[in-house]
Amino acid sequence: MEKSNKPRVLVDYAKLDSNVKLAIKLNYPEGFESNLIRFPNKDGNTVSALPFETEDTYFLIRMTVMQAQEIIDEDDDYDDEGFLKEEIKEEYEEDFEVDEEIDIDEDEDEKDFEEVEEDYDDEEE
């Protein structure tokens, strides 16, 4: 896989701009949990993150499986099964152009990512 010249950002979901969150919902309409990747951080601990790419930035959005489930469970845009509601999806698609799914190299090395938030519990829940 050819490396992109885009800035690479490692960030917590809560720190994302609302427009980025909406674009993530469109890219992952069936929830986040099955799309998480795992990798060792700089301390050698295994962490998980959701990969997401915009026109300008490549994100790894830190979250555990439990956090991924909670985000979807607490979001009214998703139905009881964890899928983005069709009417919500159509509304968001009018506002955003959906990029094709990105090809993720699951062996990405964290050292290439700019750290945005220092306080993160590296333990998988």
Secondary structure, DSSP 8 states (H G I E B T S, - for coil): -----S-EEEEEGGGS-HHHHHHHHHH-TT-SGGG-EEEE-TTS-EEEEEEEE-SS-EEEEE--HHHHHHHHHH-TTB-TTS-B-HHHHHHHHHHS---------TT--GGGSEE--S----S--
